[in-house]
Structure formats: C-alpha cells, structure tokens
Amino acid sequence: MTELENPEVMPKLIAFLSSLLEQVAQSNDQTRRVTTQTQRVSVFHGLSRPTITIQSYLERIYKYANCSPSCFVVAYVYLDRFTHRQPSLPINSFNVHRLLITSVMVSAKFLDDLYYNNAYYAKVGGISTKEMNLLELDFLFGLGFDLNVKPNTFQAYFTYLQKEMNLLHQPLSLVLVPSSRSVIDDEATHQKQQQQQQLAV
C-alpha cells in the first residue's frame, strides 16, 4: 500500500497504535479491579508490568524487525480477531507487550517473503526463544489459524486507522477490545450516525 510507504505515516501509525493499546490496557486493568469478571491467565501474561512503554516497545519492534509496513496493520487485525475470539483474555498491561511482538512476528511470516526467525524476534522482544515459540503457538490457536486478511478487510482497517490518526489531537473514539463489535462494525455505525446528522440538517 503506497500510503504506508510514506516515511511520515509509520511514526504516526506507531504513535496512534501505542496510544490506543495503552488506553485499552488501562481500561481493562481498571475493569479487572472493580469487577469479578473472570480473566484467564495465559502464556502472554507477565509476572509484572514491563518497565518499557508500549510506544517505546512498538518503536523498537518497528526499528529492528525490518518487516513491511503492512505487517503493523495486519498485526492490528490479528489483535482484534484474537481478543474477539478469546474474550477471557483481554489486552491489559501484563500481556500487551507479548501480544504485540507475537502479532507482528506472525504477520511478518504470513505477509513477507523474507523475515527473521523466532530467535531474532525473541531478542527484539526481550524474551527467550522458548517463550517466543510458545507465544506463537498460543496466538495461532487463539486465532483459530485465521491468518488471511482480504484486501477489503485490510483497506477497512487501514482507512479506520487513518481517520483516527487524523483526529489524534481530539479525544479517541476507538475501543479495540472490550466491545463485542469489530472495527468494521464500529465504522459502519459511525457512517450511519453521520448520515443521520446530515439528514437532520
């Protein structure tokens, strides 16, 4: 996708995805504290919150993974699919970093002709190769091995991300994980609301 090749786009995309995931993680951390909702502990959960910020971690992955820019959009699609298929494993501050490195690695393997092996991604992510292997396996099963992203799905997610990136200086309206609707459903609802507002004028 030519827009992603623009050197100005990826830093904005990284910043937006980081901000989005930070909000989702914080929201789910709070939900976990105030409700008795069952949240399963998985291989993605660390014993403590990583000291590196989500943005710094994502920037590190972007710098060293050398995967195509499209991988980050597809990784976002995978995270959305994973959380909808695994509602007892919401993104929080204990698992977001491991989910990120795994989703980017899986998307690179699926999209790119050339990609680094698990040992390299483990070093980038600050984990062991054994753990990286376990994370990949758990992620694939969590997705039901549903890795294909059709062009229209990719375009819908990317268009949504572009729109939200343009609104970075305004309050973010996107909620990735807690809802039962996908990004596509949110986009359709937003378009209907805009049409209703135009008709009311």
CORMO-V26327 format. One record per pair of residues at least 6 apart in sequence whose ideal C-beta (glycine too) atoms are under 8 Angstrom apart, sorted by sequence separation. I is the first residue (numbers start at 1). GAP is how many residues later the second one is. D is the distance in Angstrom with one decimal. If there is no record, write none. Layout:
BEGIN
I;GAP;D
I;GAP;D
END
This chain:
BEGIN
3;6;5.9
4;6;6.8
31;6;6.6
65;6;7.6
83;6;7.2
89;6;7.3
109;6;5.5
122;6;6.0
167;6;7.6
32;7;5.8
50;7;7.2
82;7;7.7
83;7;6.3
108;7;4.3
122;7;4.6
125;7;6.8
140;7;7.8
176;7;7.5
179;7;7.5
52;8;7.6
83;8;6.1
91;8;6.3
108;8;7.6
116;8;8.0
127;8;7.7
164;8;6.6
181;8;7.6
4;9;7.7
122;9;6.9
164;9;7.5
174;9;7.4
62;10;7.2
105;10;7.9
119;10;4.5
122;10;3.9
164;10;5.4
118;11;5.8
121;11;5.8
175;11;7.8
79;12;7.2
174;12;7.0
105;13;7.2
119;13;7.5
118;14;4.7
160;14;7.5
118;15;5.7
105;16;4.5
82;17;7.2
104;17;7.9
173;17;7.9
118;18;6.5
79;20;6.2
101;20;6.2
79;21;7.8
82;21;7.4
101;23;6.9
160;23;5.3
79;24;5.2
101;24;3.6
75;25;7.4
78;25;4.6
101;26;7.5
157;26;5.8
160;26;7.6
76;27;7.7
98;27;7.3
105;27;7.5
156;27;7.2
157;27;7.8
160;27;5.3
75;28;3.9
78;28;6.4
97;28;7.3
156;28;5.3
159;28;7.7
25;29;7.3
75;29;4.6
78;29;6.1
98;29;7.2
102;30;7.7
106;30;6.4
22;31;7.8
75;31;7.5
101;31;7.6
105;31;6.7
153;31;7.4
156;31;6.5
22;32;5.2
72;32;6.8
75;32;4.4
21;33;5.3
22;33;7.6
71;33;5.9
74;33;4.0
102;33;4.5
106;33;6.0
101;34;7.5
102;34;5.9
106;34;6.9
18;35;7.5
72;35;7.7
18;36;4.7
19;36;7.6
71;36;4.3
74;36;7.1
103;36;6.9
18;37;3.6
67;37;6.7
71;37;4.9
74;37;6.0
98;37;5.7
102;37;4.6
110;37;4.9
61;39;6.8
65;39;6.1
15;40;6.5
18;40;5.2
57;40;5.4
61;40;6.2
65;40;7.6
67;40;7.4
68;40;7.6
71;40;5.6
99;40;7.6
14;41;7.0
17;41;6.3
18;41;8.0
67;41;3.9
70;41;6.0
71;41;6.8
106;41;7.0
54;42;6.1
58;42;6.3
54;43;7.1
57;43;6.5
61;43;5.4
65;43;6.5
68;43;6.1
14;44;5.2
49;44;4.8
57;44;7.8
67;44;7.5
68;44;5.4
14;45;5.9
44;45;7.1
49;45;6.2
52;45;7.3
67;45;5.6
48;46;7.7
54;46;7.4
42;47;5.5
50;47;5.0
14;48;5.7
40;48;4.3
46;48;5.3
67;48;6.3
39;49;6.0
40;49;5.7
45;49;4.8
46;49;7.1
38;50;6.1
39;50;7.2
45;50;5.0
66;50;7.3
39;51;6.5
44;51;3.9
46;51;7.4
65;51;6.8
10;52;6.8
46;52;6.9
39;53;7.7
42;53;7.0
45;53;7.8
89;53;7.3
44;54;4.4
17;55;7.0
43;55;7.7
44;55;5.5
13;56;7.8
65;56;7.1
86;56;5.1
82;57;6.7
85;57;6.2
14;58;7.4
44;58;7.5
85;58;6.6
10;59;5.5
13;59;6.3
17;59;6.4
31;59;7.7
65;59;6.2
85;59;6.2
9;60;7.5
13;60;7.8
32;60;6.7
64;60;4.7
82;60;5.1
78;61;7.7
82;61;5.6
10;62;7.5
28;62;4.4
81;62;5.7
28;63;6.1
29;63;5.2
61;63;6.0
5;64;6.8
28;64;4.4
29;64;5.5
60;64;6.5
61;64;7.4
4;65;3.8
78;65;6.3
81;65;6.2
4;66;6.0
24;66;7.9
25;66;5.6
24;67;5.1
25;67;5.1
26;67;7.1
1;68;7.6
25;68;4.6
1;69;6.0
4;69;7.3
78;69;7.5
21;70;6.6
25;71;4.9
24;72;7.9
77;72;5.3
52;74;7.7
21;75;5.6
74;75;5.3
50;76;7.9
77;76;6.8
77;77;7.2
80;77;7.8
21;79;7.3
74;80;7.0
77;80;5.4
73;81;6.3
76;81;6.3
70;84;7.4
73;84;5.9
73;85;5.2
76;85;7.1
91;85;7.2
91;86;5.0
90;87;5.2
43;88;7.5
73;88;6.8
90;88;6.6
43;91;5.1
44;91;6.5
43;92;5.9
83;93;7.0
44;94;7.1
83;94;4.3
43;95;5.0
42;96;6.5
80;96;6.2
84;96;7.3
79;97;7.1
80;97;7.9
84;98;6.5
80;102;6.1
80;103;6.0
17;144;7.7
20;144;7.7
16;145;6.7
31;147;7.2
13;148;6.5
16;148;6.2
27;148;7.7
16;149;4.7
19;149;7.7
23;149;6.5
28;149;6.7
28;150;6.8
24;151;7.1
27;151;6.6
13;152;6.6
16;152;6.3
20;152;6.7
24;152;5.0
1;153;7.8
12;153;5.2
15;153;7.5
19;153;6.8
24;153;5.1
4;154;7.7
20;154;6.1
24;154;7.5
3;155;7.6
21;155;7.4
12;156;7.4
20;156;6.1
1;157;6.7
3;159;7.4
END
